[in-house]
Amino acid sequence: HDLAADWFTAGATRWSPGTLALRDHAYRTRIAPRFASAGLTDLTRPAVEAWAAELVAAGTGRRAVEVAVQTLRAMLAVALDAGMIATNPAAKVRLPPAPPPERTAADRVIDRSGAERLLAAAFDLRQETILRALLEAGLRRGEVCGLTWPDVLLEERRLVIRQAVYQ
């Protein structure tokens, strides 16, 4: 726990607020409950691999587990550089393979009846026009958001995608 406190203090000046918050959350919720009371010499690669596998088995999101492992790996790299440990037990830890997705790309494609239901649910002509651009022209939502009147070529029945808006 002392190593983690020092690591966060040193890193706080270099990391963005988002990175600091992400690593802090990973430490408080996933690393500390398992390893905070353990001594550095008690950490072994099998123990770290077992911990990561338990997180995955418990249903923790894959990205959250990856961040936790990366955070622990970075902390232990500092301990290694300081000569506190001989090797980094998290250095080569790999997560179990991700399960195949439950839905395939084909499952995410809307069919004709789904498109008709979606259009019927539109509140007004504006919404229906946006939905038709998405469905019939195959535009992404950012592309539709980026459309301006000069991009609409009515005589040619074309839309020109000059920009996409994203957040």
ChimeraX commands (.cxc) that place a marker at each C-alpha (Angstrom):
marker #1 position 0.00,0.00,0.00 radius 0.5
marker #1 position 2.88,2.38,0.75 radius 0.5
marker #1 position 4.34,1.75,-2.71 radius 0.5
marker #1 position 0.97,2.60,-4.27 radius 0.5
marker #1 position 0.71,5.84,-2.30 radius 0.5
marker #1 position 4.18,6.92,-3.41 radius 0.5
marker #1 position 3.47,5.87,-6.99 radius 0.5
marker #1 position 0.28,7.92,-7.13 radius 0.5
marker #1 position 1.98,10.94,-5.58 radius 0.5
marker #1 position 4.75,10.85,-8.16 radius 0.5
marker #1 position 2.42,10.15,-11.07 radius 0.5
marker #1 position -0.15,12.80,-10.22 radius 0.5
marker #1 position 2.10,15.50,-11.65 radius 0.5
marker #1 position 2.57,13.65,-14.97 radius 0.5
marker #1 position -0.86,12.13,-15.63 radius 0.5
marker #1 position -3.97,13.76,-16.93 radius 0.5
marker #1 position -6.88,13.94,-14.47 radius 0.5
marker #1 position -8.67,11.19,-16.40 radius 0.5
marker #1 position -5.68,8.84,-16.23 radius 0.5
marker #1 position -5.26,9.52,-12.53 radius 0.5
marker #1 position -8.93,8.80,-11.87 radius 0.5
marker #1 position -8.83,5.60,-13.96 radius 0.5
marker #1 position -5.76,4.26,-12.17 radius 0.5
marker #1 position -7.04,5.32,-8.76 radius 0.5
marker #1 position -10.32,3.50,-9.36 radius 0.5
marker #1 position -8.48,0.38,-10.54 radius 0.5
marker #1 position -6.32,0.43,-7.43 radius 0.5
marker #1 position -9.10,1.08,-4.91 radius 0.5
marker #1 position -11.63,-1.37,-6.35 radius 0.5
marker #1 position -9.53,-4.20,-7.75 radius 0.5
marker #1 position -5.89,-4.13,-6.65 radius 0.5
marker #1 position -6.06,-2.98,-3.02 radius 0.5
marker #1 position -8.71,-5.47,-1.88 radius 0.5
marker #1 position -6.43,-8.31,-2.94 radius 0.5
marker #1 position -2.86,-7.04,-2.57 radius 0.5
marker #1 position -2.75,-3.98,-0.27 radius 0.5
marker #1 position -1.83,-5.99,2.81 radius 0.5
marker #1 position 0.58,-8.30,0.97 radius 0.5
marker #1 position 4.28,-7.66,1.03 radius 0.5
marker #1 position 6.05,-7.06,-2.26 radius 0.5
marker #1 position 7.91,-10.35,-1.93 radius 0.5
marker #1 position 4.58,-12.16,-1.52 radius 0.5
marker #1 position 3.50,-11.14,-5.00 radius 0.5
marker #1 position 4.14,-13.88,-7.52 radius 0.5
marker #1 position 3.19,-14.27,-11.14 radius 0.5
marker #1 position 0.80,-17.17,-10.35 radius 0.5
marker #1 position -0.90,-15.02,-7.69 radius 0.5
marker #1 position -1.31,-12.12,-10.11 radius 0.5
marker #1 position -2.60,-14.44,-12.86 radius 0.5
marker #1 position -5.06,-16.04,-10.44 radius 0.5
marker #1 position -6.28,-12.59,-9.37 radius 0.5
marker #1 position -6.80,-11.49,-12.98 radius 0.5
marker #1 position -8.63,-14.73,-13.80 radius 0.5
marker #1 position -10.87,-14.26,-10.75 radius 0.5
marker #1 position -11.76,-10.75,-11.88 radius 0.5
marker #1 position -12.68,-12.04,-15.33 radius 0.5
marker #1 position -14.67,-14.95,-13.88 radius 0.5
marker #1 position -16.54,-12.57,-11.55 radius 0.5
marker #1 position -17.86,-10.72,-14.58 radius 0.5
marker #1 position -15.67,-7.65,-14.31 radius 0.5
marker #1 position -15.52,-5.95,-17.69 radius 0.5
marker #1 position -12.54,-6.92,-19.78 radius 0.5
marker #1 position -11.29,-3.34,-20.15 radius 0.5
marker #1 position -11.53,-2.82,-16.37 radius 0.5
marker #1 position -9.42,-5.94,-15.79 radius 0.5
marker #1 position -6.88,-4.80,-18.39 radius 0.5
marker #1 position -6.57,-1.40,-16.69 radius 0.5
marker #1 position -6.14,-3.05,-13.28 radius 0.5
marker #1 position -3.40,-5.37,-14.57 radius 0.5
marker #1 position -1.65,-2.49,-16.36 radius 0.5
marker #1 position -1.81,-0.36,-13.22 radius 0.5
marker #1 position -0.36,-3.13,-11.06 radius 0.5
marker #1 position 2.31,-3.81,-13.68 radius 0.5
marker #1 position 3.34,-0.13,-13.71 radius 0.5
marker #1 position 3.47,0.03,-9.90 radius 0.5
marker #1 position 5.63,-3.06,-9.70 radius 0.5
marker #1 position 7.93,-1.72,-12.44 radius 0.5
marker #1 position 8.73,1.19,-10.13 radius 0.5
marker #1 position 9.44,-1.25,-7.29 radius 0.5
marker #1 position 11.72,-3.21,-9.63 radius 0.5
marker #1 position 13.59,-0.07,-10.68 radius 0.5
marker #1 position 14.02,0.87,-7.02 radius 0.5
marker #1 position 15.50,-2.55,-6.25 radius 0.5
marker #1 position 12.63,-3.50,-3.94 radius 0.5
marker #1 position 11.90,-6.69,-5.91 radius 0.5
marker #1 position 14.00,-8.89,-8.19 radius 0.5
marker #1 position 11.41,-9.32,-10.95 radius 0.5
marker #1 position 8.06,-7.82,-11.85 radius 0.5
marker #1 position 5.47,-10.57,-11.29 radius 0.5
marker #1 position 2.91,-8.74,-13.42 radius 0.5
marker #1 position 5.27,-8.08,-16.34 radius 0.5
marker #1 position 4.10,-10.89,-18.61 radius 0.5
marker #1 position 0.66,-11.60,-17.19 radius 0.5
marker #1 position -1.84,-12.22,-19.96 radius 0.5
marker #1 position -5.58,-12.31,-19.54 radius 0.5
marker #1 position -7.57,-15.35,-20.53 radius 0.5
marker #1 position -8.89,-15.05,-24.07 radius 0.5
marker #1 position -12.04,-12.99,-24.41 radius 0.5
marker #1 position -15.16,-15.05,-25.03 radius 0.5
marker #1 position -16.60,-14.75,-28.52 radius 0.5
marker #1 position -19.23,-12.02,-28.85 radius 0.5
marker #1 position -22.78,-13.12,-28.24 radius 0.5
marker #1 position -23.94,-11.18,-31.27 radius 0.5
marker #1 position -22.31,-11.18,-34.67 radius 0.5
marker #1 position -22.14,-8.20,-37.01 radius 0.5
marker #1 position -25.05,-9.65,-38.96 radius 0.5
marker #1 position -27.17,-9.64,-35.79 radius 0.5
marker #1 position -26.62,-5.88,-35.45 radius 0.5
marker #1 position -27.93,-5.06,-38.93 radius 0.5
marker #1 position -31.51,-3.84,-38.99 radius 0.5
marker #1 position -33.87,-5.68,-41.31 radius 0.5
marker #1 position -36.75,-4.22,-43.34 radius 0.5
marker #1 position -39.40,-4.77,-40.66 radius 0.5
marker #1 position -37.15,-3.22,-38.02 radius 0.5
marker #1 position -36.52,-0.22,-40.27 radius 0.5
marker #1 position -40.26,0.21,-40.85 radius 0.5
marker #1 position -40.94,0.08,-37.10 radius 0.5
marker #1 position -38.20,2.63,-36.50 radius 0.5
marker #1 position -39.60,5.02,-39.12 radius 0.5
marker #1 position -43.13,4.59,-37.73 radius 0.5
marker #1 position -41.85,5.67,-34.31 radius 0.5
marker #1 position -40.52,8.99,-35.63 radius 0.5
marker #1 position -42.25,11.94,-33.96 radius 0.5
marker #1 position -42.02,14.35,-36.87 radius 0.5
marker #1 position -40.77,14.82,-40.41 radius 0.5
marker #1 position -37.32,15.94,-39.18 radius 0.5
marker #1 position -36.77,12.72,-37.26 radius 0.5
marker #1 position -38.05,10.63,-40.14 radius 0.5
marker #1 position -35.68,12.43,-42.55 radius 0.5
marker #1 position -32.71,11.77,-40.26 radius 0.5
marker #1 position -33.69,8.11,-39.90 radius 0.5
marker #1 position -34.10,7.73,-43.66 radius 0.5
marker #1 position -30.62,9.18,-44.20 radius 0.5
marker #1 position -29.26,6.66,-41.74 radius 0.5
marker #1 position -31.19,3.70,-43.14 radius 0.5
marker #1 position -31.37,4.33,-46.86 radius 0.5
marker #1 position -28.03,6.05,-47.45 radius 0.5
marker #1 position -26.18,3.96,-44.92 radius 0.5
marker #1 position -24.83,6.99,-43.12 radius 0.5
marker #1 position -23.36,6.92,-39.64 radius 0.5
marker #1 position -24.85,9.20,-37.02 radius 0.5
marker #1 position -21.79,11.49,-37.05 radius 0.5
marker #1 position -22.10,11.84,-40.81 radius 0.5
marker #1 position -25.76,12.82,-40.51 radius 0.5
marker #1 position -24.89,15.34,-37.78 radius 0.5
marker #1 position -22.24,16.85,-40.05 radius 0.5
marker #1 position -24.60,17.46,-42.97 radius 0.5
marker #1 position -25.33,21.04,-44.03 radius 0.5
marker #1 position -27.63,22.30,-46.80 radius 0.5
marker #1 position -24.80,22.66,-49.34 radius 0.5
marker #1 position -24.17,18.92,-48.83 radius 0.5
marker #1 position -27.70,18.06,-50.05 radius 0.5
marker #1 position -27.83,17.89,-53.84 radius 0.5
marker #1 position -31.57,17.57,-54.45 radius 0.5
marker #1 position -31.40,17.61,-58.26 radius 0.5
marker #1 position -28.85,14.78,-58.26 radius 0.5
marker #1 position -30.54,12.96,-55.34 radius 0.5
marker #1 position -27.17,12.82,-53.57 radius 0.5
marker #1 position -25.70,13.64,-50.20 radius 0.5
marker #1 position -22.08,14.77,-50.02 radius 0.5
marker #1 position -20.30,13.80,-46.83 radius 0.5
marker #1 position -17.72,16.48,-46.14 radius 0.5
marker #1 position -17.40,16.04,-42.40 radius 0.5
marker #1 position -18.45,13.83,-39.56 radius 0.5
marker #1 position -19.20,15.14,-36.10 radius 0.5
marker #1 position -18.03,13.17,-33.11 radius 0.5
marker #1 position -17.55,13.78,-29.42 radius 0.5
marker link #1:1,2 radius 0.2
marker link #1:2,3 radius 0.2
marker link #1:3,4 radius 0.2
marker link #1:4,5 radius 0.2
marker link #1:5,6 radius 0.2
marker link #1:6,7 radius 0.2
marker link #1:7,8 radius 0.2
marker link #1:8,9 radius 0.2
marker link #1:9,10 radius 0.2
marker link #1:10,11 radius 0.2
marker link #1:11,12 radius 0.2
marker link #1:12,13 radius 0.2
marker link #1:13,14 radius 0.2
marker link #1:14,15 radius 0.2
marker link #1:15,16 radius 0.2
marker link #1:16,17 radius 0.2
marker link #1:17,18 radius 0.2
marker link #1:18,19 radius 0.2
marker link #1:19,20 radius 0.2
marker link #1:20,21 radius 0.2
marker link #1:21,22 radius 0.2
marker link #1:22,23 radius 0.2
marker link #1:23,24 radius 0.2
marker link #1:24,25 radius 0.2
marker link #1:25,26 radius 0.2
marker link #1:26,27 radius 0.2
marker link #1:27,28 radius 0.2
marker link #1:28,29 radius 0.2
marker link #1:29,30 radius 0.2
marker link #1:30,31 radius 0.2
marker link #1:31,32 radius 0.2
marker link #1:32,33 radius 0.2
marker link #1:33,34 radius 0.2
marker link #1:34,35 radius 0.2
marker link #1:35,36 radius 0.2
marker link #1:36,37 radius 0.2
marker link #1:37,38 radius 0.2
marker link #1:38,39 radius 0.2
marker link #1:39,40 radius 0.2
marker link #1:40,41 radius 0.2
marker link #1:41,42 radius 0.2
marker link #1:42,43 radius 0.2
marker link #1:43,44 radius 0.2
marker link #1:44,45 radius 0.2
marker link #1:45,46 radius 0.2
marker link #1:46,47 radius 0.2
marker link #1:47,48 radius 0.2
marker link #1:48,49 radius 0.2
marker link #1:49,50 radius 0.2
marker link #1:50,51 radius 0.2
marker link #1:51,52 radius 0.2
marker link #1:52,53 radius 0.2
marker link #1:53,54 radius 0.2
marker link #1:54,55 radius 0.2
marker link #1:55,56 radius 0.2
marker link #1:56,57 radius 0.2
marker link #1:57,58 radius 0.2
marker link #1:58,59 radius 0.2
marker link #1:59,60 radius 0.2
marker link #1:60,61 radius 0.2
marker link #1:61,62 radius 0.2
marker link #1:62,63 radius 0.2
marker link #1:63,64 radius 0.2
marker link #1:64,65 radius 0.2
marker link #1:65,66 radius 0.2
marker link #1:66,67 radius 0.2
marker link #1:67,68 radius 0.2
marker link #1:68,69 radius 0.2
marker link #1:69,70 radius 0.2
marker link #1:70,71 radius 0.2
marker link #1:71,72 radius 0.2
marker link #1:72,73 radius 0.2
marker link #1:73,74 radius 0.2
marker link #1:74,75 radius 0.2
marker link #1:75,76 radius 0.2
marker link #1:76,77 radius 0.2
marker link #1:77,78 radius 0.2
marker link #1:78,79 radius 0.2
marker link #1:79,80 radius 0.2
marker link #1:80,81 radius 0.2
marker link #1:81,82 radius 0.2
marker link #1:82,83 radius 0.2
marker link #1:83,84 radius 0.2
marker link #1:84,85 radius 0.2
marker link #1:85,86 radius 0.2
marker link #1:86,87 radius 0.2
marker link #1:87,88 radius 0.2
marker link #1:88,89 radius 0.2
marker link #1:89,90 radius 0.2
marker link #1:90,91 radius 0.2
marker link #1:91,92 radius 0.2
marker link #1:92,93 radius 0.2
marker link #1:93,94 radius 0.2
marker link #1:94,95 radius 0.2
marker link #1:95,96 radius 0.2
marker link #1:96,97 radius 0.2
marker link #1:97,98 radius 0.2
marker link #1:98,99 radius 0.2
marker link #1:99,100 radius 0.2
marker link #1:100,101 radius 0.2
marker link #1:101,102 radius 0.2
marker link #1:102,103 radius 0.2
marker link #1:103,104 radius 0.2
marker link #1:104,105 radius 0.2
marker link #1:105,106 radius 0.2
marker link #1:106,107 radius 0.2
marker link #1:107,108 radius 0.2
marker link #1:108,109 radius 0.2
marker link #1:109,110 radius 0.2
marker link #1:110,111 radius 0.2
marker link #1:111,112 radius 0.2
marker link #1:112,113 radius 0.2
marker link #1:113,114 radius 0.2
marker link #1:114,115 radius 0.2
marker link #1:115,116 radius 0.2
marker link #1:116,117 radius 0.2
marker link #1:117,118 radius 0.2
marker link #1:118,119 radius 0.2
marker link #1:119,120 radius 0.2
marker link #1:120,121 radius 0.2
marker link #1:121,122 radius 0.2
marker link #1:122,123 radius 0.2
marker link #1:123,124 radius 0.2
marker link #1:124,125 radius 0.2
marker link #1:125,126 radius 0.2
marker link #1:126,127 radius 0.2
marker link #1:127,128 radius 0.2
marker link #1:128,129 radius 0.2
marker link #1:129,130 radius 0.2
marker link #1:130,131 radius 0.2
marker link #1:131,132 radius 0.2
marker link #1:132,133 radius 0.2
marker link #1:133,134 radius 0.2
marker link #1:134,135 radius 0.2
marker link #1:135,136 radius 0.2
marker link #1:136,137 radius 0.2
marker link #1:137,138 radius 0.2
marker link #1:138,139 radius 0.2
marker link #1:139,140 radius 0.2
marker link #1:140,141 radius 0.2
marker link #1:141,142 radius 0.2
marker link #1:142,143 radius 0.2
marker link #1:143,144 radius 0.2
marker link #1:144,145 radius 0.2
marker link #1:145,146 radius 0.2
marker link #1:146,147 radius 0.2
marker link #1:147,148 radius 0.2
marker link #1:148,149 radius 0.2
marker link #1:149,150 radius 0.2
marker link #1:150,151 radius 0.2
marker link #1:151,152 radius 0.2
marker link #1:152,153 radius 0.2
marker link #1:153,154 radius 0.2
marker link #1:154,155 radius 0.2
marker link #1:155,156 radius 0.2
marker link #1:156,157 radius 0.2
marker link #1:157,158 radius 0.2
marker link #1:158,159 radius 0.2
marker link #1:159,160 radius 0.2
marker link #1:160,161 radius 0.2
marker link #1:161,162 radius 0.2
marker link #1:162,163 radius 0.2
marker link #1:163,164 radius 0.2
marker link #1:164,165 radius 0.2
marker link #1:165,166 radius 0.2
marker link #1:166,167 radius 0.2
view
